[in-house]
């Protein structure tokens, strides 16, 4: 066998191995992807609400001005898509953070908020899960200060109806959520150890 044949065979083997690990997109008839169900239910129980729009896994195209595709996307016309490459790494905290961020857009109508905390225990963490500048799991802010982010998400007066699926800001929700840390890990995923690179 010559060198070219060996390279081709190795390439085909690599594609077969990698192809088997590819995360399949959510079928169109499924409202909430089963891989995200625990996280959506955590959001629902935390805020005492019901998510009645699609939360799916799929491929998200890279916008022209970004280095890489976003980890999630909220489109008020169709719901939420979480990037399949994020779900494929199977680290619960990272996926949970992205789900809460996108539900912050599509359910609570939140815009991005990119300020950082400059002092105290949360120094260098983003003020909000609605940051578009860093993955909170990258520096363990989501895992360590989740209660802060859960409360900040429902800050009064920050809903923009144009972002909400259905076009109306919610009026009934638990404005003083108590986060149940027992629910932190689930869905067969592991605590975050791999992160999408910061911008």
C-alpha positions as CSV (number, residue, x, y, z in Angstrom):
1,X,0.0,0.0,0.0
2,X,1.4,3.4,-0.9
3,X,1.4,6.5,1.2
4,X,-1.7,8.1,-0.5
5,X,-3.8,5.0,0.2
6,X,-2.8,5.0,3.9
7,X,-3.7,8.7,4.2
8,X,-7.0,8.1,2.6
9,X,-7.8,5.1,4.8
10,X,-6.8,7.0,7.9
11,X,-8.9,10.0,6.8
12,X,-12.0,7.8,6.2
13,X,-11.5,6.0,9.6
14,X,-11.2,9.4,11.3
15,X,-14.4,10.7,9.6
16,X,-16.3,7.5,10.6
17,X,-15.2,7.8,14.2
18,X,-15.9,11.5,14.4
19,X,-19.2,11.2,12.5
20,X,-20.6,8.8,15.1
21,X,-20.1,11.4,17.8
22,X,-22.0,14.1,15.9
23,X,-25.0,15.4,17.9
24,X,-28.2,15.1,15.9
25,X,-30.5,18.1,15.7
26,X,-33.8,18.0,17.4
27,X,-36.6,16.5,15.2
28,X,-39.1,19.2,14.1
29,X,-42.0,17.7,15.9
30,X,-40.3,17.9,19.3
31,X,-41.0,21.1,21.4
32,X,-38.2,20.7,24.0
33,X,-35.2,18.6,23.1
34,X,-34.9,15.7,25.7
35,X,-31.2,16.6,26.1
36,X,-32.2,20.1,27.4
37,X,-35.4,19.1,29.2
38,X,-33.8,19.1,32.7
39,X,-32.5,22.6,32.2
40,X,-35.8,23.9,30.9
41,X,-37.6,22.3,33.8
42,X,-35.2,23.9,36.2
43,X,-35.9,27.3,34.6
44,X,-39.6,26.6,34.8
45,X,-39.5,25.5,38.5
46,X,-37.2,28.3,39.5
47,X,-39.4,31.0,38.1
48,X,-42.7,29.2,38.3
49,X,-43.4,29.6,34.6
50,X,-44.1,27.3,31.6
51,X,-41.9,27.5,28.5
52,X,-44.3,26.8,25.6
53,X,-42.1,27.5,22.6
54,X,-39.4,25.3,21.0
55,X,-36.0,24.8,22.7
56,X,-34.0,22.7,20.3
57,X,-30.5,21.6,19.4
58,X,-29.2,22.4,16.0
59,X,-26.5,24.0,13.9
60,X,-26.1,27.8,14.1
61,X,-24.5,29.6,11.3
62,X,-21.5,31.9,12.1
63,X,-22.5,35.5,11.7
64,X,-20.0,37.4,9.5
65,X,-18.5,39.6,12.3
66,X,-18.0,36.8,14.8
67,X,-15.0,34.5,15.2
68,X,-17.1,31.4,15.7
69,X,-20.9,30.6,15.7
70,X,-22.8,31.5,18.9
71,X,-23.5,28.9,21.5
72,X,-27.2,29.6,21.4
73,X,-29.7,31.7,19.5
74,X,-33.1,33.1,20.4
75,X,-35.4,34.0,17.5
76,X,-38.8,35.2,18.8
77,X,-40.4,33.8,15.6
78,X,-39.2,30.3,16.1
79,X,-37.8,29.8,19.7
80,X,-34.4,28.8,20.8
81,X,-31.6,26.8,19.2
82,X,-28.6,25.6,21.3
83,X,-25.6,24.8,19.2
84,X,-25.1,21.1,18.7
85,X,-21.3,21.4,19.3
86,X,-22.0,22.8,22.7
87,X,-24.4,20.0,23.6
88,X,-22.0,17.4,22.2
89,X,-19.3,18.2,24.8
90,X,-21.8,17.1,27.4
91,X,-20.8,19.5,30.2
92,X,-23.9,20.4,32.1
93,X,-22.9,23.8,33.5
94,X,-22.0,25.2,30.1
95,X,-25.1,24.0,28.4
96,X,-27.3,25.1,31.3
97,X,-25.7,28.6,31.2
98,X,-26.5,28.9,27.5
99,X,-30.1,27.6,28.0
100,X,-30.7,30.2,30.8
101,X,-29.1,32.9,28.7
102,X,-31.3,32.2,25.6
103,X,-34.4,31.8,27.8
104,X,-33.5,35.2,29.3
105,X,-33.9,36.6,25.7
106,X,-36.9,34.6,24.5
107,X,-38.9,34.4,27.8
108,X,-37.9,37.5,29.8
109,X,-37.0,39.7,26.8
110,X,-33.6,40.6,28.1
111,X,-31.0,42.3,26.0
112,X,-27.2,41.6,26.4
113,X,-25.6,43.2,29.4
114,X,-21.8,43.1,29.2
115,X,-20.6,44.9,32.4
116,X,-18.2,43.1,34.7
117,X,-18.1,43.2,38.4
118,X,-15.0,45.1,39.5
119,X,-14.5,44.0,43.1
120,X,-15.5,41.5,45.8
121,X,-16.0,37.8,45.6
122,X,-17.4,38.1,42.0
123,X,-14.5,40.3,40.7
124,X,-14.0,39.8,37.0
125,X,-17.3,37.9,36.6
126,X,-20.0,39.3,34.3
127,X,-22.8,41.1,36.1
128,X,-25.4,39.1,34.2
129,X,-26.0,35.7,32.6
130,X,-27.0,37.9,29.6
131,X,-23.4,38.8,28.8
132,X,-22.3,38.3,25.3
133,X,-18.6,38.8,26.0
134,X,-17.7,35.6,27.9
135,X,-19.0,32.3,28.8
136,X,-19.6,32.4,32.6
137,X,-18.5,28.8,32.9
138,X,-15.1,29.8,31.4
139,X,-14.0,31.2,34.8
140,X,-16.5,29.3,37.0
141,X,-18.7,32.3,37.6
142,X,-21.9,30.5,36.6
143,X,-21.2,27.5,38.9
144,X,-20.0,29.6,41.9
145,X,-22.5,32.5,41.8
146,X,-25.5,30.9,40.1
147,X,-27.9,32.3,42.7
148,X,-26.8,35.8,41.7
149,X,-27.4,35.2,38.1
150,X,-30.8,33.5,38.7
151,X,-32.0,36.6,40.6
152,X,-30.4,39.1,38.2
153,X,-32.3,37.6,35.3
154,X,-35.6,38.8,36.6
155,X,-34.5,42.4,37.4
156,X,-37.7,44.5,37.0
157,X,-37.9,46.9,34.0
158,X,-35.4,45.2,31.7
159,X,-37.9,43.2,29.5
160,X,-37.9,44.2,25.8
161,X,-41.2,42.8,24.3
162,X,-39.5,42.6,20.8
163,X,-37.3,39.8,22.2
164,X,-40.1,37.7,23.7
165,X,-41.6,34.8,21.9
166,X,-45.2,36.0,21.5
167,X,-44.2,39.7,21.8
168,X,-45.4,40.3,25.4
169,X,-43.3,40.6,28.5
170,X,-44.3,38.1,31.2
171,X,-46.2,39.5,34.2
172,X,-46.6,36.3,36.3
173,X,-43.3,34.7,37.5
174,X,-41.5,34.2,40.7
175,X,-39.6,37.5,41.1
176,X,-37.7,36.1,44.1
177,X,-36.4,32.7,42.9
178,X,-34.8,30.3,45.4
179,X,-32.4,28.2,43.5
180,X,-32.3,24.5,44.4
181,X,-28.6,23.5,44.2
182,X,-29.6,19.8,44.3
183,X,-30.8,20.2,40.7
184,X,-27.5,21.6,39.5
185,X,-26.3,18.4,37.8
186,X,-28.5,16.2,35.6
187,X,-29.2,14.9,32.2
188,X,-26.1,12.6,32.2
189,X,-23.8,15.5,31.7
190,X,-20.7,16.3,33.7
191,X,-19.7,19.6,35.5
192,X,-18.0,21.9,33.0
193,X,-14.4,21.3,32.2
194,X,-14.4,22.4,28.6
195,X,-15.3,25.9,27.5
196,X,-15.9,27.7,24.2
197,X,-13.0,30.2,23.9
198,X,-13.7,33.7,25.2
199,X,-13.8,36.4,22.6
